[in-house]
Amino acid sequence: MENSKELRSWLDEMNLDHPLVIAGPCSAETESQVLEIAHELKDTDVNYYRAGIWKPRTRPGNFEGVGALGLGWLKKVKEETGLKTCTEVANATHVKLAIENDVDLLWIGARSSVSPFIMQELADALEGTDKIVLVKNPVNPDLALWLGGIERLYSKGITKLGAIHRGFSTFEKTKYRNIPEWQLAVEFQNRFPDLPLICDPSHITGKRDMIFDVSQTALDLNFDGLMIETHTDPDNAWSDAAQQVTPERLVQIMKDLRIRKVTETDSSYRSALENCRAQINVIDDQLINLLGKRMKVADEIGVLKKDNNVAVLQSRRWNEILGNMILEGQERGLSEEFVLRMFKAIHQESINHQETIING
């Protein structure tokens, strides 16, 4: 499967002058709602109209989709607007009904891609189809599991494939609904450069006001497109209201996004440079987060020292850390001078935190 150019052919054949755009409501709620949003999007850059027909919810009792009834609404979308349609499938019955109703693109959600059993069932049901099939990353950050699901589809002769990066679940409270773990997406691209990769900023952020920034990061990292949940009345949406944008906002986002335009003479350089810079931005963000976590642990140590009347500075411990980090740094091509400066600064910040706690 690796380096197979046929995996990208369906996207190249579209000959787009902008990133692929998949947009529409999180859930198909009513026929009028589905059609109203579609008509708002028909003259924009949207390439596929998305709507959730079956909605796997974390807990029962929440709105779980209108079911097969909504497939007829998607047919009307195609008839009235000419937009191609897509929806999520989670079992063989969903696949059968979606294909029968001529849905153009099917995606497999994070709750399905996490299970090899479900992925195999879907691969068996999709065997022989010429539909485009996109696979969202599993809920947990497991690159092998994500790739394994795609390989199951490919082994059944499905070549119109792609992946959707929608972030990963975490117990930690962060600014994201699902942390992006961009380094996994970068590794995914390195492993399968010919497999189209789409970003789902709606599910990564969980907040509409963050969608632009995450979309820009995705494009800076050479993603091929975006899936953005769009609703004419997002605040009153039946599911995931906080992360949906209006059609007007979607159009503005697409206008404001910086799409790289390069000349023939410097295209390779600029593309490589922007990709490297985007990766550095991601890593820098991770460094700040890690340093923040380290200081929280230092605060906990400060509380312990205060409660037990222990001095802030523990020279033996500090020297052990410094010696180990110098050796670790040398193995990674970092100079001793740099490691000393960096860890002295980190150590001083830890001391400042602990002194504040002890003397506060």
C-alpha positions in Angstrom: 0.0 0.0 0.0 2.9 2.4 0.7 3.8 4.8 -2.1 0.8 3.8 -4.1 -0.1 6.7 -6.4 -3.5 5.3 -7.1 -4.5 6.3 -3.5 -4.3 10.0 -4.4 -5.7 9.8 -8.0 -9.3 10.5 -7.0 -8.3 13.8 -5.4 -5.9 14.8 -8.2 -8.6 14.1 -10.7 -10.8 16.8 -9.1 -8.2 19.3 -10.2 -9.0 21.7 -7.4 -7.5 25.2 -7.1 -8.1 25.2 -3.3 -8.1 22.6 -0.5 -10.9 20.0 -0.6 -13.8 21.3 1.5 -16.3 19.1 3.2 -19.0 21.0 5.0 -22.5 20.7 6.4 -24.3 20.1 9.7 -23.1 17.7 12.4 -26.5 16.0 12.2 -29.3 15.9 9.7 -32.2 17.1 11.8 -35.0 17.8 9.5 -35.5 17.8 5.7 -35.9 21.6 5.6 -32.8 22.1 7.7 -30.7 19.9 5.5 -31.9 21.6 2.3 -31.6 25.1 3.7 -27.9 24.6 4.6 -27.2 22.9 1.3 -28.6 25.8 -0.7 -26.5 28.2 1.4 -23.4 26.2 0.5 -24.0 25.4 -3.1 -22.2 28.4 -4.6 -19.2 28.3 -2.3 -15.9 26.3 -2.4 -17.6 23.3 -0.7 -17.0 20.1 -2.6 -18.9 17.6 -0.5 -22.0 18.2 1.6 -21.8 16.3 4.9 -24.6 15.4 7.3 -24.6 12.8 10.1 -27.5 10.3 9.5 -26.5 7.8 12.2 -24.9 9.5 15.2 -23.0 7.3 17.7 -23.3 9.1 21.0 -21.2 8.6 24.1 -24.2 8.0 26.2 -27.7 6.8 25.3 -30.6 9.2 25.4 -28.9 11.9 23.4 -30.0 12.6 19.8 -28.7 9.6 17.8 -29.6 10.7 14.3 -32.7 10.4 12.1 -31.5 7.2 10.6 -32.2 6.0 7.0 -34.9 8.6 6.6 -32.2 11.2 6.2 -30.7 9.5 3.2 -33.7 10.7 1.1 -32.9 14.2 2.2 -29.3 13.8 0.9 -30.7 12.7 -2.4 -32.7 15.9 -2.6 -29.6 17.9 -1.8 -27.9 16.4 -4.9 -31.0 17.0 -7.1 -31.6 20.6 -6.0 -28.0 21.9 -5.5 -25.7 19.5 -7.4 -23.5 19.1 -4.4 -22.0 15.7 -3.8 -22.9 14.1 -0.5 -21.2 12.2 2.3 -22.1 10.7 5.7 -20.7 8.4 8.4 -21.1 4.7 8.3 -20.5 2.4 11.3 -21.7 -1.0 10.2 -22.6 -3.1 7.2 -26.2 -2.0 7.1 -25.2 1.6 7.0 -22.9 0.9 4.1 -25.6 -0.9 2.2 -28.2 1.8 2.6 -25.7 4.6 1.9 -24.6 3.0 -1.4 -28.2 2.2 -2.4 -29.0 5.9 -1.9 -26.0 7.0 -4.0 -24.1 8.8 -1.2 -20.8 9.8 -2.9 -18.4 9.7 0.0 -18.5 7.6 3.2 -16.4 8.2 6.3 -15.7 5.9 9.2 -15.7 7.6 12.6 -13.2 7.5 15.4 -15.4 5.2 17.5 -15.3 2.7 14.7 -11.7 3.0 13.6 -10.6 2.1 17.1 -11.9 -1.5 16.6 -10.3 -3.9 14.1 -13.5 -6.0 14.3 -15.6 -3.1 13.1 -13.1 -2.1 10.5 -13.0 -5.6 9.1 -16.8 -5.7 8.9 -16.9 -2.4 7.1 -14.1 -3.5 4.7 -16.0 -6.6 3.9 -19.2 -4.6 3.3 -17.4 -2.0 1.1 -15.5 -4.5 -1.0 -15.9 -3.7 -4.7 -17.3 -0.2 -4.2 -16.0 2.8 -6.2 -17.1 5.2 -3.5 -14.5 7.4 -1.7 -13.9 6.2 1.8 -12.2 8.3 4.5 -11.1 7.0 7.8 -11.0 9.1 10.9 -8.2 8.5 13.4 -9.1 6.3 16.3 -10.0 8.1 19.6 -6.7 7.1 21.1 -3.4 8.2 19.6 -2.3 4.9 18.0 -0.9 5.4 14.5 -0.6 1.7 13.8 -4.3 1.2 14.6 -5.2 4.1 12.2 -3.1 2.7 9.4 -4.3 -0.8 10.1 -7.9 0.2 9.5 -7.0 1.8 6.2 -5.0 -1.3 5.1 -8.0 -3.5 5.8 -10.0 -1.4 3.3 -7.2 -1.4 0.8 -6.8 -5.2 1.0 -10.5 -5.4 -0.2 -9.6 -3.5 -3.4 -10.8 -0.1 -2.2 -8.4 2.5 -3.6 -10.4 5.7 -3.3 -9.1 6.2 0.2 -8.2 9.0 2.5 -7.8 9.8 6.2 -9.4 12.4 8.5 -7.4 13.8 11.4 -10.0 14.8 14.1 -7.8 14.7 17.2 -7.5 12.3 20.1 -9.2 11.9 23.5 -7.4 12.7 26.7 -8.2 12.9 30.4 -6.3 16.1 30.6 -8.1 19.4 30.4 -6.8 21.4 27.4 -8.0 24.1 25.1 -9.0 21.4 22.6 -11.9 19.1 22.7 -9.6 16.4 21.2 -5.9 17.2 21.3 -4.4 17.3 17.8 -1.1 15.5 18.4 0.1 17.0 15.2 3.3 14.9 15.2 1.2 11.8 14.5 -0.3 13.5 11.5 3.2 14.4 10.3 4.3 10.8 10.8 1.2 9.6 8.9 2.1 11.8 5.9 5.7 10.6 6.0 4.5 7.0 5.9 1.8 7.5 3.3 2.6 10.7 1.3 0.1 9.7 -1.5 -2.8 9.2 0.9 -5.1 12.3 1.0 -5.3 13.7 4.5 -8.2 15.9 5.6 -8.4 17.9 8.9 -11.5 18.0 11.0 -11.0 21.2 13.0 -14.6 21.1 14.4 -13.9 18.0 16.4 -10.3 19.0 17.3 -11.4 22.3 18.8 -15.0 21.8 20.0 -15.2 25.6 19.7 -16.1 27.5 16.6 -13.8 30.4 17.4 -10.7 28.1 17.2 -11.5 26.6 13.9 -9.6 29.1 11.8 -6.3 28.7 13.6 -6.4 24.9 13.6 -7.4 24.9 9.9 -4.4 27.2 9.1 -2.1 24.9 11.0 -3.4 21.9 9.0 -2.8 23.7 5.7 0.7 24.7 6.9 1.3 21.0 7.5 0.3 20.2 3.9 -3.1 18.7 4.7 -5.2 18.3 1.5 -8.5 19.6 2.8 -10.9 20.4 5.7 -14.1 19.0 7.1 -15.9 21.8 8.9 -19.3 21.4 10.5 -21.7 24.1 9.2 -25.2 25.0 10.3 -27.5 28.0 9.6 -28.5 28.1 13.3 -25.5 26.5 15.1 -26.5 27.6 18.6 -29.7 25.6 18.3 -28.2 22.6 16.6 -29.3 19.2 17.9 -25.7 18.0 18.4 -22.3 19.6 18.9 -23.7 23.1 18.8 -20.6 24.9 20.1 -18.3 23.7 17.2 -20.5 24.5 14.2 -20.1 27.7 12.1 -22.6 29.5 9.9 -22.2 29.3 6.1 -21.2 32.9 6.1 -18.4 32.2 8.6 -17.3 29.2 6.6 -16.9 31.4 3.5 -14.9 33.9 5.5 -12.6 31.3 6.9 -11.9 30.0 3.4 -11.1 33.5 2.2 -8.8 34.2 5.2 -6.8 31.0 5.1 -3.3 31.4 3.7 -2.9 29.0 0.8 0.6 28.8 -0.4 1.2 30.2 -3.8 4.6 29.4 -5.2 6.5 30.1 -8.4 8.2 27.5 -10.6 11.7 28.5 -9.5 11.2 28.3 -5.8 8.2 25.9 -5.2 10.3 23.1 -3.8 12.2 25.3 -1.4 9.2 27.2 -0.1 7.0 24.1 0.3 9.7 22.4 2.3 10.5 25.5 4.3 6.8 26.1 5.3 6.4 22.5 6.2 9.4 22.6 8.5 8.2 25.9 10.1 4.8 24.4 10.7 6.4 21.4 12.4 8.5 23.7 14.6 5.4 25.6 15.6 3.7 22.4 16.6 6.7 21.2 18.6 7.2 24.6 20.3 3.5 24.4 21.4 4.2 20.9 22.8 7.3 22.2 24.6 5.4 25.0 26.3 2.7 22.5 27.4 5.3 20.1 28.8 7.1 22.9 30.7 3.7 23.9 32.2 3.2 20.4 33.3 6.7 20.2 34.8 6.0 23.4 36.8 2.8 21.9 38.2 4.8 18.9 39.5 7.4 21.4 40.9 4.5 23.1 42.7 3.4 19.8 44.2 7.0 19.2 45.4 6.9 22.7 46.9 3.8 21.9 49.0 5.5 18.7 50.2 8.6 20.6 51.2 6.6 23.2 53.0 4.6 20.7 54.9 7.7 18.8 55.9 9.9 21.9 56.5 12.5 20.9 53.9 14.8 23.3 52.1 13.9 24.3 48.5 17.4 23.6 47.0 18.4 20.0 46.9 21.9 20.1 45.4 22.5 16.4 45.0 19.2 15.9 43.2 19.9 18.9 40.9 23.4 17.7 40.0 22.0 14.2 39.1 19.4 15.8 36.8 21.9 18.0 35.1 24.4 15.2 34.5 21.8 12.9 33.1 20.4 15.7 30.8 23.8 16.6 29.5 24.4 12.9 28.4 20.9 12.7 27.0 21.4 15.9 25.1 24.7 14.8 23.6 23.0 11.7 22.2 20.5 13.9 20.5 23.1 16.3 19.0 22.7 19.1 21.6 25.7 20.9 23.0 26.6 20.8 26.7 26.4 24.6 26.8 22.9 24.6 25.4 21.6 21.9 27.8 23.2 23.7 30.8 21.6 27.0 29.9 18.2 25.5 29.3 18.0 23.3 32.4 19.5 26.0 34.6 16.6 28.3 33.5 14.1 25.5 34.1 15.6 24.8 37.5 15.5 28.4 38.5 11.8 28.7 37.5 11.1 25.6 39.6 12.9 27.1 42.6 10.9 30.4 42.1 7.6 28.4 42.1 8.6 26.5 45.3 9.8 29.6 47.1 6.5 31.3 46.4 4.7 28.3 47.9 6.9 28.0 50.9 7.1 31.7 51.7 3.6 32.6 50.5 
